[in-house]
Amino acid sequence: MAPGIPHFRIGPASLGTAVALLALAGTLQKASAQLSGPAPRIRQTVAPIATPNRVLEEALRQELFPVSVPDDQGHGPDPGSAEWHQAKAFQRRNACSAAGPLRYAYNRIDLNADRQDELVATLIGPYTCGTGGCNLYVFQSGPKGKGLHLVSKMSLFKPPLVVSDQRHNGWRDLISRVRIDAGHGYYARLPFNGRGYPSNPSTPPAEPLRQAVSGVALLDTNDDASPTHPIPCDRPAIAAPPRGQ
């Protein structure tokens, strides 16, 4: 060692601490660089529901894997017949199996102040996710509790979903992150237009969040402890949810 140069010895424990601090600093720097503009104020974070929901699974399969029983000439079994149902189930099961592993997370929340909870769900897997995010779905209960009715489908969803206290057309605004590139992004507000929510948070009528608003955070699948459930390909369809689901 050259004379006059101080000599510092770093032990294994100190080295580990230094590496951890550098990693934390890098994470904080990356996080601060990723999002521009105001962020929502999270009043409460609600974990995804821990029990699977078979009615939701069937609704997601129908949205993910639409099937057509008639052939190119319009021939096929009579609609509503047992053969027709079997053919649809066979096609959907094959499409589901070909899509690879898929998992979903969901929450319940009353979005339109009718005292009936809607279901919000996200699907995680190579079939539904890309660098910009994953698919998000909003469902209402169908008439007389039969099945679920799709209100909106959104692509490029990045968790968590923030349900704002502000409303448009009677429904609470949704807030989602938008990825511009690896180092930039922002929060977008998705207002309800009377029929549904915007299908893409990065294009109008979705718009960048202009001011910090408060809300409840759902579908936080960034948390490794958050429950997710597999989408089974071979379960029979059911029309009504079990009690408490």
Secondary structure, DSSP 8 states (H G I E B T S, - for coil): --TT-------HHHHHHHHHHHHHHHHHHHHHHH-BS---EEEEE----SS--HHHHHHHHHHHS----S-TTS--S-TTSHHHHHHHHHHHHHHHHHT---EEEEEEE-SSSSSS-EEEEEEESTTT-BTTBEEEEEEEE-GGG-SEEEEEEEEEE-S-EEEEEEEETTEEEEEEEEEEETTEEEEEEE---SS---S-TTSTTSEE--S--EEEEE--TTSTTS--EE--SS----SS--TT-
